[in-house]
Amino acid sequence: MKISELAEKTGLRAINSYQDREVENVYISDMVSDIITAAKANSILVTLQTHKSLIAAANLVGVAMIVIVKGRTPPDDVVDLATKTGIGLFTCDLDTWALARKLTQLGLE
C-alpha cells in the first residue's frame, strides 16, 4: 500500500512533503536503538518521539514513513531533516494502540 493511500484510510496528517513509497510492515518503538536493530526497510515507524535522532535512525534502516501519535508535532529542524531524507512524517491524535489496531485492520503487521 502506498503512503498516500494509507494516510487517506487512517486519517493521518502529513507534516512534510515525502516520497510516496510502498509500505510493507509496521514497527512500533520509542527507542532509537530498537529502531536501528529491528525496524525494516519500507516500514511504518509509530512513535511518540519527536527528536532528530529518530529521523537519523529511520533513515539508516530505510523506514518509509514515521507516524507520531497523540497529536504531537516535531520541531521544524526535525521536519526539515525528514524532508531531506524523503521520509514521510505524519501525526495523528490516536494513541499507539489505537493506531496499531487500525493498521492491522488494513492488513499491515
ChimeraX commands (.cxc) that place a marker at each C-alpha (Angstrom):
marker #1 position 0.00,0.00,0.00 radius 0.5
marker #1 position 1.29,3.48,-0.84 radius 0.5
marker #1 position 1.86,6.03,1.92 radius 0.5
marker #1 position -0.75,8.40,0.47 radius 0.5
marker #1 position -3.38,5.65,0.39 radius 0.5
marker #1 position -2.59,4.64,3.97 radius 0.5
marker #1 position -2.81,8.25,5.16 radius 0.5
marker #1 position -6.20,8.65,3.50 radius 0.5
marker #1 position -7.59,5.44,5.01 radius 0.5
marker #1 position -6.37,6.19,8.52 radius 0.5
marker #1 position -6.75,9.97,8.71 radius 0.5
marker #1 position -3.05,10.62,9.22 radius 0.5
marker #1 position -1.95,14.22,8.70 radius 0.5
marker #1 position 1.21,14.84,6.68 radius 0.5
marker #1 position 3.70,17.20,8.28 radius 0.5
marker #1 position 6.11,17.34,5.33 radius 0.5
marker #1 position 6.45,16.56,1.66 radius 0.5
marker #1 position 7.64,13.00,1.09 radius 0.5
marker #1 position 8.31,10.26,-1.44 radius 0.5
marker #1 position 5.09,8.26,-1.91 radius 0.5
marker #1 position 6.63,4.84,-1.31 radius 0.5
marker #1 position 5.10,1.44,-0.72 radius 0.5
marker #1 position 4.88,0.41,2.93 radius 0.5
marker #1 position 5.22,-3.24,3.83 radius 0.5
marker #1 position 5.06,-3.55,7.61 radius 0.5
marker #1 position 4.85,-1.69,10.91 radius 0.5
marker #1 position 7.38,-1.19,13.67 radius 0.5
marker #1 position 6.49,0.47,16.97 radius 0.5
marker #1 position 9.18,1.86,19.26 radius 0.5
marker #1 position 10.23,4.98,21.11 radius 0.5
marker #1 position 13.88,3.91,21.40 radius 0.5
marker #1 position 16.42,4.77,18.72 radius 0.5
marker #1 position 18.49,1.65,19.45 radius 0.5
marker #1 position 15.44,-0.56,18.85 radius 0.5
marker #1 position 14.71,1.18,15.57 radius 0.5
marker #1 position 18.26,0.66,14.32 radius 0.5
marker #1 position 18.37,-3.01,15.27 radius 0.5
marker #1 position 14.84,-4.16,14.47 radius 0.5
marker #1 position 12.93,-1.86,12.09 radius 0.5
marker #1 position 12.84,-2.96,8.47 radius 0.5
marker #1 position 13.13,-1.10,5.20 radius 0.5
marker #1 position 9.84,0.25,3.80 radius 0.5
marker #1 position 8.19,0.07,7.20 radius 0.5
marker #1 position 5.92,2.46,9.07 radius 0.5
marker #1 position 7.52,3.61,12.30 radius 0.5
marker #1 position 4.99,4.50,15.01 radius 0.5
marker #1 position 6.38,6.52,17.92 radius 0.5
marker #1 position 5.86,9.27,20.49 radius 0.5
marker #1 position 9.31,10.71,19.90 radius 0.5
marker #1 position 9.92,13.96,18.04 radius 0.5
marker #1 position 13.71,14.41,18.03 radius 0.5
marker #1 position 16.34,14.41,15.25 radius 0.5
marker #1 position 17.86,11.08,16.30 radius 0.5
marker #1 position 14.60,9.44,15.34 radius 0.5
marker #1 position 14.96,10.61,11.73 radius 0.5
marker #1 position 18.60,9.53,11.57 radius 0.5
marker #1 position 17.76,6.03,12.83 radius 0.5
marker #1 position 14.78,5.70,10.49 radius 0.5
marker #1 position 16.87,6.82,7.52 radius 0.5
marker #1 position 19.63,4.36,8.41 radius 0.5
marker #1 position 17.28,1.37,8.08 radius 0.5
marker #1 position 15.15,2.73,5.21 radius 0.5
marker #1 position 11.88,3.42,7.03 radius 0.5
marker #1 position 9.30,4.79,4.57 radius 0.5
marker #1 position 7.23,6.85,6.99 radius 0.5
marker #1 position 7.05,7.91,10.61 radius 0.5
marker #1 position 3.78,8.43,12.45 radius 0.5
marker #1 position 3.92,10.44,15.65 radius 0.5
marker #1 position 0.95,9.61,17.85 radius 0.5
marker #1 position -1.12,11.55,20.41 radius 0.5
marker #1 position -1.16,14.69,18.26 radius 0.5
marker #1 position 2.46,15.53,18.95 radius 0.5
marker #1 position 4.33,17.57,16.36 radius 0.5
marker #1 position 8.09,17.74,15.94 radius 0.5
marker #1 position 10.20,20.89,15.83 radius 0.5
marker #1 position 10.94,22.47,12.44 radius 0.5
marker #1 position 14.50,21.11,12.29 radius 0.5
marker #1 position 13.15,17.56,12.60 radius 0.5
marker #1 position 10.61,18.19,9.84 radius 0.5
marker #1 position 13.35,19.62,7.61 radius 0.5
marker #1 position 15.57,16.58,8.18 radius 0.5
marker #1 position 12.75,14.16,7.40 radius 0.5
marker #1 position 12.00,16.07,4.20 radius 0.5
marker #1 position 15.67,15.94,3.14 radius 0.5
marker #1 position 15.73,12.17,3.64 radius 0.5
marker #1 position 12.41,11.63,1.83 radius 0.5
marker #1 position 10.78,10.07,4.87 radius 0.5
marker #1 position 7.09,10.87,5.23 radius 0.5
marker #1 position 6.36,12.43,8.59 radius 0.5
marker #1 position 2.80,12.22,9.88 radius 0.5
marker #1 position 0.85,12.86,13.03 radius 0.5
marker #1 position -2.42,11.56,14.40 radius 0.5
marker #1 position -4.47,12.08,17.54 radius 0.5
marker #1 position -4.75,8.36,18.27 radius 0.5
marker #1 position -2.59,6.63,20.85 radius 0.5
marker #1 position -0.18,3.92,19.74 radius 0.5
marker #1 position -2.55,1.03,20.47 radius 0.5
marker #1 position -5.49,2.51,18.56 radius 0.5
marker #1 position -3.31,3.27,15.53 radius 0.5
marker #1 position -1.80,-0.22,15.64 radius 0.5
marker #1 position -5.28,-1.72,15.56 radius 0.5
marker #1 position -6.21,0.40,12.51 radius 0.5
marker #1 position -3.04,-0.61,10.69 radius 0.5
marker #1 position -3.67,-4.28,11.46 radius 0.5
marker #1 position -7.23,-3.99,10.14 radius 0.5
marker #1 position -5.72,-2.71,6.86 radius 0.5
marker #1 position -3.61,-5.87,6.65 radius 0.5
marker #1 position -0.31,-4.42,7.86 radius 0.5
marker #1 position 1.71,-6.19,10.54 radius 0.5
marker link #1:1,2 radius 0.2
marker link #1:2,3 radius 0.2
marker link #1:3,4 radius 0.2
marker link #1:4,5 radius 0.2
marker link #1:5,6 radius 0.2
marker link #1:6,7 radius 0.2
marker link #1:7,8 radius 0.2
marker link #1:8,9 radius 0.2
marker link #1:9,10 radius 0.2
marker link #1:10,11 radius 0.2
marker link #1:11,12 radius 0.2
marker link #1:12,13 radius 0.2
marker link #1:13,14 radius 0.2
marker link #1:14,15 radius 0.2
marker link #1:15,16 radius 0.2
marker link #1:16,17 radius 0.2
marker link #1:17,18 radius 0.2
marker link #1:18,19 radius 0.2
marker link #1:19,20 radius 0.2
marker link #1:20,21 radius 0.2
marker link #1:21,22 radius 0.2
marker link #1:22,23 radius 0.2
marker link #1:23,24 radius 0.2
marker link #1:24,25 radius 0.2
marker link #1:25,26 radius 0.2
marker link #1:26,27 radius 0.2
marker link #1:27,28 radius 0.2
marker link #1:28,29 radius 0.2
marker link #1:29,30 radius 0.2
marker link #1:30,31 radius 0.2
marker link #1:31,32 radius 0.2
marker link #1:32,33 radius 0.2
marker link #1:33,34 radius 0.2
marker link #1:34,35 radius 0.2
marker link #1:35,36 radius 0.2
marker link #1:36,37 radius 0.2
marker link #1:37,38 radius 0.2
marker link #1:38,39 radius 0.2
marker link #1:39,40 radius 0.2
marker link #1:40,41 radius 0.2
marker link #1:41,42 radius 0.2
marker link #1:42,43 radius 0.2
marker link #1:43,44 radius 0.2
marker link #1:44,45 radius 0.2
marker link #1:45,46 radius 0.2
marker link #1:46,47 radius 0.2
marker link #1:47,48 radius 0.2
marker link #1:48,49 radius 0.2
marker link #1:49,50 radius 0.2
marker link #1:50,51 radius 0.2
marker link #1:51,52 radius 0.2
marker link #1:52,53 radius 0.2
marker link #1:53,54 radius 0.2
marker link #1:54,55 radius 0.2
marker link #1:55,56 radius 0.2
marker link #1:56,57 radius 0.2
marker link #1:57,58 radius 0.2
marker link #1:58,59 radius 0.2
marker link #1:59,60 radius 0.2
marker link #1:60,61 radius 0.2
marker link #1:61,62 radius 0.2
marker link #1:62,63 radius 0.2
marker link #1:63,64 radius 0.2
marker link #1:64,65 radius 0.2
marker link #1:65,66 radius 0.2
marker link #1:66,67 radius 0.2
marker link #1:67,68 radius 0.2
marker link #1:68,69 radius 0.2
marker link #1:69,70 radius 0.2
marker link #1:70,71 radius 0.2
marker link #1:71,72 radius 0.2
marker link #1:72,73 radius 0.2
marker link #1:73,74 radius 0.2
marker link #1:74,75 radius 0.2
marker link #1:75,76 radius 0.2
marker link #1:76,77 radius 0.2
marker link #1:77,78 radius 0.2
marker link #1:78,79 radius 0.2
marker link #1:79,80 radius 0.2
marker link #1:80,81 radius 0.2
marker link #1:81,82 radius 0.2
marker link #1:82,83 radius 0.2
marker link #1:83,84 radius 0.2
marker link #1:84,85 radius 0.2
marker link #1:85,86 radius 0.2
marker link #1:86,87 radius 0.2
marker link #1:87,88 radius 0.2
marker link #1:88,89 radius 0.2
marker link #1:89,90 radius 0.2
marker link #1:90,91 radius 0.2
marker link #1:91,92 radius 0.2
marker link #1:92,93 radius 0.2
marker link #1:93,94 radius 0.2
marker link #1:94,95 radius 0.2
marker link #1:95,96 radius 0.2
marker link #1:96,97 radius 0.2
marker link #1:97,98 radius 0.2
marker link #1:98,99 radius 0.2
marker link #1:99,100 radius 0.2
marker link #1:100,101 radius 0.2
marker link #1:101,102 radius 0.2
marker link #1:102,103 radius 0.2
marker link #1:103,104 radius 0.2
marker link #1:104,105 radius 0.2
marker link #1:105,106 radius 0.2
marker link #1:106,107 radius 0.2
marker link #1:107,108 radius 0.2
marker link #1:108,109 radius 0.2
view
